[in-house]
Every structure is written in structure tokens, then in C-alpha cells.
Amino acid sequence: MNLSNEVIFFGGFALFTIFVMLLDLGAFSSKKEHVVKFKEAAFWSAVWVSLAIAFYFFLRHYGHWVHDVSDAAHLQHIKDEFYPAIDFTGDYVRDMTLFQNNMALEYITGYLVEYSLSVDNIFVFILIFNSFGVKPKHYKKVLVWGILGSIVLRFVFIFLGAALIQKFDWILLVFGAFLVYTGLSILFKKEEEENIDTKNHPAVKITGRFFNVYERFVADRLFFRNKYHKNKVYVTPLFMVIVVIAFTDVIFAVDSIPAIFSITKDPYIVFFSNVFAIMGLRSMFFFLVNIIDMFAYLKYGLGVLLTFIGVKMLAHTWLHEIGFTNVHSLLMIIGILAVSIIASLLFPPKAEEAA
């Protein structure tokens, strides 16, 4: 039995992602755990963003591999299922170009949304590390394993969400209303000092039911065999931090997955956008961790972004009728983020406000 281009493509994508992740991890280097410096984080952030942009151009030319499109009938089927807004001309070559260009546009728009929403993760990751007392040299290891867990969980969420949307169209309206509520909550919520109760966190309590938990850090180890307690195997606080980060990403997925489904109904494109955004999250964390305070209004920009996406989902039929396209969505998203970043740099809050 011959393998389809779809299987070959996904196999190659998985291997490529794993390979780059291993390089990012330093798997081919003898360097021990260390504190990731700004220059190293900037380099890997640039690598992941470049790969995400390169994948956009790949989809423009080879997007038909994703669904293994080989003829006009199959192309029409994929268009009807995932890309109903495209107006085909009846010419297979021109229609294929339209299809691939639209797929690539939806991917890069979704990637930008997911990558932007990841900034919220960074605020919370900093809070988690501080609450658990994790040393900076262990950040890299924790983030890597936490992000790998996030990819698996999001894979499940994405294809479950796609299946529900295919069966129940009205779910998009529920998603839209939820995003509007979330966005407005961010805009009008008062800033409060947040704390994490490390002993009573839901993820910690659930993990404690299934594992013996050792209360102290043991270097960079996730598991620890205690020879003084009948050689029992314990999980360390570092393992618990990974669990909390993965759990936290599940909470964030409740916002981000509906957000990207407002841009594309193609579960493969949703997955690709999420993978590149999440894989770049670790390097972005180290890149922004020391300068995050410079972007005081970015959080409000994300609130506006979620509100806009929610409204777009609620009014998608009317917007389609007036000719509001994915290009307009992309420009709006870029504009919202640009305004919040520029405002943060030009009008930084006063010291007492920041405090």
C-alpha cells in the first residue's frame, strides 16, 4: 500500500519539529543546564519566527499536500468543508492557487493570534516560577517539558473542537460570546496582586493523589528514589511545576482555540498555527522575561484582540456579506497589537501606577 502525500507530509512535519526542538534543547551539545541569556533567547525567537514564516510560503506552494488534494473533485470537497468563502473559477490550476493562498493566509493570521495570546502565558509562567521558588537555571527544562505536554493536550482540544464545529454550527456563536466576555474582562478588570497557593493548586492536589511528592528540590531531577523510605520513588517540586504549567496551558487553550477557529475551520491549519506558536513560547519567555514591564498596555491590546475576534465570530455572516476578508482580519490584528506596543513604549505608566 502506497503512503499518501498527507501521511508523508505529517510524518516529515513531525520529524522536522522534533529535530529543531532537540537543537533548541541543546540535545546535540554538551552544555549543562544554564540560565538562558537574552542573546540566546533572541536568536531562538528569531529562528522560530523565521520557521513559522517559511511555513507560510511552503503552504502557498505545497498546501495541497496537507489534505492530499490530487484532483478537482477532491479540491472542491475540501473547499466546501473548510473554505466555503473561497469563490472558485472552475479552472483547476487557478482554483488550486486560490486555495493554497487562502490556506497560507489563514495559517499566518492564526499564528499571529496564537503567538500574541502566548504573552499572557508568560505573565503566568513568571508567577508560577516565583511561587514555587524555581531557580532560573531550571526554567529551560521546565518549559520544554511543560510545552511538550501542552502540544499533546492542544492536539486533542483542536480536533475535538473541529469535530464539534462540523456537527454543531451554533458552537461558533458560543465561542464568540465567550471571547467577547473574556476580552472585556481583561479590559475592565482591576489590576490585583496575584498569588498561587502551591499546596492547594488543583493540579498539585490531583498529582498528589497518584504520586508520592517530595517537598524539596533535588537538583534538576523530576523523580527521586528515597533510599531512606523503602526506596520509594517520589516526584520532585520541579515535576509539579511542569504539571502546573501544562494545566495552565489547558486553561489558556479555552481562549486561544476558539479564537483561531474564528479565522479558519481547517483543523490542520489550527494545529500548525498552535504548534509554531507554542514551540516559540519557550524562547519568547526568555526574550521577554526581563523587558515585559516595558509593554504595560499589551495586556489591554490582547483584551481588544479577543473582543474583536469574538465579535467577528458572532457577526461572521454579515461581515462576509459586506466583503470583510481574512486580509482585513490580519490587518486589524496587526493594527491592534502595534498600537498597544507603541503606546507602551511612548507612554509608559508612571512608577506609582506600575507599582
C-alpha positions as CSV (number, residue, x, y, z in Angstrom):
1,M,0.0,0.0,0.0
2,N,1.5,3.4,-1.1
3,L,1.7,6.1,1.5
4,S,-0.4,9.2,0.7
5,N,1.2,12.6,0.4
6,E,-0.8,13.6,3.5
7,V,0.9,10.9,5.6
8,I,4.3,11.7,4.2
9,F,3.8,15.4,4.9
10,F,2.7,14.9,8.5
11,G,5.5,12.4,9.2
12,G,8.0,14.9,7.8
13,F,6.5,17.8,9.7
14,A,6.7,15.8,13.0
15,L,10.3,14.7,12.4
16,F,11.3,18.3,11.4
17,T,9.7,19.8,14.5
18,I,11.3,17.2,16.8
19,F,14.7,17.8,15.2
20,V,14.5,21.6,15.7
21,M,13.2,21.1,19.2
22,L,16.2,18.9,20.0
23,L,18.5,21.5,18.7
24,D,16.7,24.2,20.7
25,L,17.1,21.9,23.8
26,G,20.8,21.6,23.2
27,A,20.5,17.8,22.7
28,F,23.5,17.8,20.5
29,S,25.5,19.9,22.8
30,S,27.5,19.0,26.0
31,K,26.5,22.3,27.6
32,K,24.9,21.7,31.0
33,E,21.8,23.4,32.4
34,H,22.3,27.2,32.4
35,V,20.5,30.4,32.7
36,V,19.3,31.3,29.2
37,K,20.7,34.8,28.3
38,F,18.9,37.5,26.3
39,K,21.1,37.0,23.2
40,E,20.4,33.2,23.1
41,A,16.7,33.8,23.6
42,A,16.6,36.4,20.9
43,F,18.4,34.0,18.5
44,W,16.0,31.2,19.1
45,S,13.0,33.5,19.0
46,A,14.2,34.6,15.5
47,V,14.6,31.0,14.5
48,W,11.1,30.0,15.4
49,V,9.5,33.1,13.9
50,S,11.5,32.5,10.7
51,L,10.4,28.9,10.5
52,A,6.8,30.0,11.0
53,I,7.1,32.5,8.2
54,A,8.9,29.9,6.0
55,F,6.0,27.5,6.6
56,Y,3.6,30.2,5.3
57,F,5.5,30.2,1.9
58,F,5.6,26.4,1.9
59,L,1.8,26.3,2.2
60,R,1.4,28.8,-0.7
61,H,3.2,26.4,-3.0
62,Y,2.6,22.9,-1.4
63,G,-0.6,23.4,0.7
64,H,-2.3,20.7,-1.3
65,W,-0.1,18.1,0.5
66,V,-1.9,18.9,3.7
67,H,-5.2,17.3,2.5
68,D,-3.5,15.2,-0.3
69,V,-5.6,17.1,-2.9
70,S,-5.0,15.4,-6.3
71,D,-7.9,16.4,-8.5
72,A,-10.7,19.0,-8.9
73,A,-13.3,16.9,-7.2
74,H,-11.3,16.5,-4.0
75,L,-10.3,20.2,-4.1
76,Q,-14.0,21.1,-4.3
77,H,-14.8,18.8,-1.3
78,I,-12.1,20.3,0.9
79,K,-13.2,23.8,-0.1
80,D,-16.8,23.1,0.8
81,E,-15.8,21.6,4.1
82,F,-13.2,24.0,5.4
83,Y,-13.0,27.0,3.0
84,P,-16.6,27.9,1.9
85,A,-15.8,31.6,1.5
86,I,-13.5,31.0,-1.5
87,D,-15.1,31.7,-4.9
88,F,-13.7,29.1,-7.3
89,T,-13.5,29.9,-11.0
90,G,-13.8,26.4,-12.5
91,D,-10.2,26.4,-13.6
92,Y,-8.4,23.7,-11.6
93,V,-5.0,25.5,-11.7
94,R,-6.3,28.9,-10.7
95,D,-8.6,27.3,-8.0
96,M,-5.6,25.5,-6.5
97,T,-3.7,28.7,-6.3
98,L,-6.6,30.4,-4.6
99,F,-7.0,27.5,-2.2
100,Q,-3.3,27.5,-1.2
101,N,-3.0,31.2,-0.9
102,N,-6.1,31.3,1.3
103,M,-4.8,28.4,3.4
104,A,-1.5,30.2,3.9
105,L,-3.2,33.4,4.8
106,E,-5.4,31.7,7.4
107,Y,-2.3,30.0,8.9
108,I,-0.2,33.1,9.3
109,T,-3.2,35.0,10.8
110,G,-3.9,32.2,13.2
111,Y,-0.2,32.0,14.1
112,L,-0.1,35.7,14.8
113,V,-3.1,35.5,17.1
114,E,-1.8,32.4,19.0
115,Y,1.7,33.9,19.3
116,S,0.2,37.1,20.7
117,L,-2.0,35.4,23.2
118,S,1.0,33.5,24.4
119,V,2.2,36.7,26.0
120,D,-0.4,36.1,28.7
121,N,1.2,32.7,29.3
122,I,4.5,34.4,30.0
123,F,2.9,36.6,32.8
124,V,1.6,33.5,34.4
125,F,4.7,31.4,34.0
126,I,6.7,34.1,35.8
127,L,4.2,33.9,38.6
128,I,4.4,30.1,38.8
129,F,8.2,30.1,38.9
130,N,8.3,32.7,41.6
131,S,5.6,30.9,43.7
132,F,7.4,27.6,43.6
133,G,10.8,29.1,44.0
134,V,12.3,27.6,40.8
135,K,15.9,28.6,40.1
136,P,16.4,30.5,36.8
137,K,18.8,27.7,35.5
138,H,15.9,25.2,35.7
139,Y,13.5,27.4,33.7
140,K,14.5,25.9,30.4
141,K,14.0,22.3,31.4
142,V,10.6,23.0,33.0
143,L,9.3,25.0,30.0
144,V,10.4,22.3,27.5
145,W,8.5,19.5,29.2
146,G,5.6,21.7,30.0
147,I,5.3,22.9,26.4
148,L,5.6,19.3,25.0
149,G,2.7,18.4,27.3
150,S,0.8,21.4,26.0
151,I,1.2,20.3,22.4
152,V,-0.4,16.9,23.1
153,L,-3.3,18.5,25.0
154,R,-3.9,21.1,22.4
155,F,-3.9,18.4,19.7
156,V,-6.8,16.7,21.5
157,F,-8.6,20.0,22.0
158,I,-8.2,21.2,18.4
159,F,-9.6,18.1,16.8
160,L,-12.4,17.7,19.3
161,G,-13.3,21.4,18.7
162,A,-13.2,20.8,14.9
163,A,-15.5,17.8,15.2
164,L,-18.0,19.8,17.4
165,I,-18.0,22.7,14.9
166,Q,-18.6,20.4,12.0
167,K,-21.6,18.9,13.8
168,F,-23.0,21.9,15.6
169,D,-22.6,25.3,13.8
170,W,-24.0,27.2,16.7
171,I,-21.0,26.4,18.8
172,L,-19.2,29.2,16.9
173,L,-21.7,31.7,18.5
174,V,-20.9,30.3,21.9
175,F,-17.2,30.6,21.3
176,G,-17.7,34.2,20.0
177,A,-19.8,35.3,23.1
178,F,-17.2,33.7,25.4
179,L,-14.3,35.6,23.7
180,V,-16.2,38.9,23.9
181,Y,-16.7,38.3,27.6
182,T,-13.1,37.3,28.1
183,G,-11.8,40.3,26.2
184,L,-14.0,42.8,28.1
185,S,-13.0,41.2,31.4
186,I,-9.3,41.9,30.6
187,L,-10.1,45.5,29.6
188,F,-12.1,46.3,32.7
189,K,-10.6,44.1,35.4
190,K,-8.7,45.9,38.1
191,E,-5.1,45.0,38.5
192,E,-4.6,42.9,41.6
193,E,-1.7,41.2,43.1
194,E,-1.9,37.5,42.1
195,N,-0.6,34.7,44.1
196,I,-0.5,30.9,43.6
197,D,-1.2,28.6,46.5
198,T,1.3,26.0,45.7
199,K,-0.1,23.4,48.1
200,N,-3.8,23.8,47.2
201,H,-3.4,24.3,43.4
202,P,-5.8,21.8,41.6
203,A,-3.0,20.3,39.5
204,V,-0.8,19.8,42.6
205,K,-3.7,18.1,44.6
206,I,-4.6,15.8,41.7
207,T,-1.0,14.8,41.1
208,G,-0.5,14.2,44.9
209,R,-3.3,11.5,44.7
210,F,-1.3,9.4,42.3
211,F,2.3,10.1,43.2
212,N,4.5,10.4,46.3
213,V,5.5,14.1,46.4
214,Y,9.0,15.1,47.8
215,E,8.8,18.5,49.3
216,R,12.3,19.7,48.4
217,F,14.1,20.3,45.1
218,V,16.7,17.6,44.1
219,A,18.9,19.5,41.7
220,D,17.2,19.4,38.3
221,R,15.6,15.9,38.8
222,L,12.0,15.3,38.2
223,F,11.9,11.9,40.1
224,F,13.8,10.9,43.2
225,R,14.2,7.4,44.7
226,N,14.4,7.8,48.5
227,K,16.6,5.1,49.9
228,Y,15.6,6.1,53.5
229,H,11.9,5.4,52.8
230,K,11.9,1.8,51.4
231,N,13.3,3.1,48.0
232,K,10.0,4.7,47.2
233,V,10.0,6.9,44.0
234,Y,8.9,10.5,44.6
235,V,8.2,13.3,42.2
236,T,10.0,16.5,43.0
237,P,8.7,20.1,43.1
238,L,10.2,20.6,39.6
239,F,7.9,17.9,38.3
240,M,4.9,19.6,40.0
241,V,5.8,22.9,38.3
242,I,5.7,21.1,34.9
243,V,2.3,19.7,35.7
244,V,1.1,23.2,36.8
245,I,2.4,24.8,33.5
246,A,0.7,22.1,31.4
247,F,-2.5,22.6,33.4
248,T,-2.3,26.3,33.0
249,D,-1.9,26.0,29.2
250,V,-5.2,23.9,29.2
251,I,-6.9,26.9,30.8
252,F,-5.4,29.3,28.2
253,A,-6.4,26.9,25.4
254,V,-10.0,27.7,26.4
255,D,-9.4,31.2,25.0
256,S,-6.9,30.5,22.2
257,I,-8.6,27.5,20.5
258,P,-11.9,29.3,20.0
259,A,-10.0,32.4,18.8
260,I,-8.2,30.6,16.0
261,F,-11.4,28.8,14.9
262,S,-12.8,32.3,14.1
263,I,-10.0,32.5,11.5
264,T,-10.0,29.0,10.0
265,K,-12.2,25.9,10.2
266,D,-9.4,23.7,9.0
267,P,-8.2,21.7,12.0
268,Y,-4.8,21.0,10.4
269,I,-4.1,24.8,10.0
270,V,-5.3,25.3,13.6
271,F,-2.8,22.7,14.7
272,F,0.1,24.1,12.6
273,S,-0.5,27.6,13.9
274,N,-0.6,26.3,17.5
275,V,2.5,24.2,17.2
276,F,4.7,27.0,15.8
277,A,3.3,29.5,18.4
278,I,3.8,27.0,21.3
279,M,7.2,25.9,20.2
280,G,8.4,29.5,20.1
281,L,6.9,30.2,23.5
282,R,10.0,29.0,25.5
283,S,12.4,31.3,23.7
284,M,9.9,34.1,23.8
285,F,9.7,33.7,27.5
286,F,13.4,34.2,28.0
287,F,13.4,37.0,25.4
288,L,10.6,39.0,27.2
289,V,11.1,38.0,30.8
290,N,13.4,40.9,31.6
291,I,11.6,43.5,29.4
292,I,8.0,42.5,29.9
293,D,7.4,45.6,32.1
294,M,8.1,47.8,29.0
295,F,4.8,46.6,27.4
296,A,2.3,47.8,30.1
297,Y,-0.5,48.2,27.6
298,L,0.0,44.9,25.7
299,K,-2.4,43.1,28.1
300,Y,-5.1,45.6,27.1
301,G,-4.3,45.1,23.5
302,L,-4.9,41.4,23.9
303,G,-8.3,42.2,25.5
304,V,-9.2,44.3,22.4
305,L,-7.9,41.5,20.2
306,L,-10.1,38.8,21.9
307,T,-13.1,41.1,21.8
308,F,-12.6,41.8,18.1
309,I,-12.3,38.1,17.3
310,G,-15.4,37.3,19.4
311,V,-17.4,40.0,17.5
312,K,-16.1,38.6,14.3
313,M,-17.4,35.1,15.2
314,L,-20.8,36.5,16.2
315,A,-21.2,38.6,13.0
316,H,-19.4,36.4,10.6
317,T,-22.3,36.1,8.2
318,W,-22.9,39.9,8.0
319,L,-19.1,40.5,7.7
320,H,-18.9,38.0,4.8
321,E,-21.8,39.8,3.0
322,I,-20.0,43.2,3.2
323,G,-16.8,41.8,1.9
324,F,-14.8,41.6,5.2
325,T,-12.0,39.1,4.3
326,N,-9.1,37.3,6.1
327,V,-6.8,40.1,4.8
328,H,-8.9,42.6,6.7
329,S,-8.7,40.4,9.8
330,L,-4.9,40.2,9.6
331,L,-4.6,43.9,9.2
332,M,-6.9,44.6,12.1
333,I,-4.9,42.1,14.4
334,I,-1.6,43.7,13.4
335,G,-3.0,47.2,14.0
336,I,-4.3,46.3,17.5
337,L,-1.0,44.8,18.5
338,A,1.0,47.6,17.0
339,V,-1.0,50.3,18.8
340,S,-0.7,48.6,22.2
341,I,3.1,48.1,21.8
342,I,3.7,51.6,20.5
343,A,1.6,53.1,23.2
344,S,3.5,51.1,25.9
345,L,6.8,52.5,24.6
346,L,5.7,56.1,24.0
347,F,3.5,56.5,27.1
348,P,4.9,54.2,29.9
349,P,2.9,54.3,33.1
350,K,4.3,56.3,36.0
351,A,6.3,54.5,38.7
352,E,3.4,54.6,41.2
353,E,0.9,53.3,38.6
354,A,3.2,50.5,37.6
355,A,3.6,49.5,41.2
